[in-house]
Amino acid sequence: MSFSKPNFSAATLTTTRVTPAPVSGICVTCVDGCEGPCEIGRSALKGREVIYPVPFGKITAGSEKDYPVDFSHFNIQGTAVGAVGVEADPDIARFPNVDTKTTVGADNSIKMNFPVFTGAVGSTDISRINWDEVAIGAAISGVIVVVGENVCGMDPQAEIKNGKIVKSPEMERRINSYNQWYDGTGGVVVQANVEDTKLGVPEYVIEKLGINIFELKWGQGAKDIGGEVKLRSIERAIQLKERGYIVLPDPTNHAALKAFEAGGISEFERHSRLGMVEEESFHKSVEYLRSVGAKYVTLKTGAYRPADLARAIKYSSDAKIDLLTIDGAGGGTGMSPWRMMNEWGIPTVQLECLTYQMCEKLAKKGAYIPPIAIAGGLSLEDHIFKGLALGAPYVKAICLGRALFAAAMVGKTHGKLMAEKMELEGESVVEGYLRLFAVGSELKERFGKDFEKLPAGAIGLYSYVDRMKQGLQQLMAGARKFALKHIDRNDLMALTRDAAEVSGIDYVMDADAKEVDKILG
Ligand code: SF4
């Protein structure tokens, strides 16, 4: 059975004329005269544009490959005995009393109300457009938001002097909107890739905007090349080429210009450079960020080969990094090549299992293990539980990229419809939001008059986190674990031999074997 579905996908708005062959994805009979609705056919007309999911700026995308082992191949163990982390008394060990707070940071000083944070909300249109919804939603939920790479470099209004950023209204807008709602839990992390570092983004956001958490970026789960966006005007393409980005096709090339004017191509692509990881330069970057005022330095790596994962863990351990985010294949994106998204990289479960093995090895030598976060196709409370358990005791949080976006976008969509309806009926939008959102009244009591300033998308994100909180509390209570730190690998069972072999988690029929023998005498 093929794990993949090549040549047709909702992501690229392509389909096949008749049933495709499973491996190639080409129709079992490819007929001369077909208009070619498949990926090959669209590529015959629009070439490179068909590499990416569409429409850019309106979607997030995630791999549709059926990986041979995923989180559904594990179930959570439940027990009827006792309670860990709370008195084993039915009146006290109630599920609403389960503590879902966590901390990250080498000194555990970054507090989070719930063990999730956003993926990098960067310079793609969908990130820019939905920033307020996602960031404010994260702030009122007490979780971290990550400003992705290239935000300053992509800002059309940015002021750059001698190759260094001196002002970025877009970055200022982003930081300010989070900070207005920040109450001490969570925080803003700013990513710095090759271009950002060259542009002096760290110095700028530390000195001018008071940022103290930084994320060095090696990669992500969706792709193993740098970040990229689409550009719809020749002026913008030229501006970003002048700022040093790779822009394809070259907007100063005569043939490309002609193709754009004639409609043969409708957009340009801006790409970031590949990072070149080296141990010495990594430590220098960390030292540099600390020297210019970063209180916390974190690292995000992608679904790279095991040796690179080992590098990420070892270097982070040596540098006493505050958080290491590991993003597996299956992870989402605002823009990445569709086939790459499906076909490259170590899937999340396998990557997390390798992470666990490597952390164990280092921990046995007494090394510092940074707080670890796992990302890559996770969305609901059972994923959070399993993600924390599979990598316990090292995994402290789960990075939810597309999921938090989805909640924010749905909240925004319904908020807009409700606002229009209330306006037509001559009623207040606040009343409409109280009707629309289950958490509306709770947030109105919490924020009073300021409730009306909350974007509907932020309420949607908060509502989704709130739902996951109760869901996780229920799962944890079922496992009798009353705080996140008590979740361990023994809380899982593997449903297949493959999953057991990959993870080292007991196969369901072998679990508790010793205890069973003891009980049965
Ligand atoms: S060109 Fe038409 S017939 Fe051929 S594979 Fe594509 S959709 Fe099928």
Residues whose N, C-alpha, C, O or C-beta is under 5 A from the ligand:
A	BS01	SF4	T15 T16 R17 I26 C27 T29 C30 V31 C34 G36 P37 C38 G41
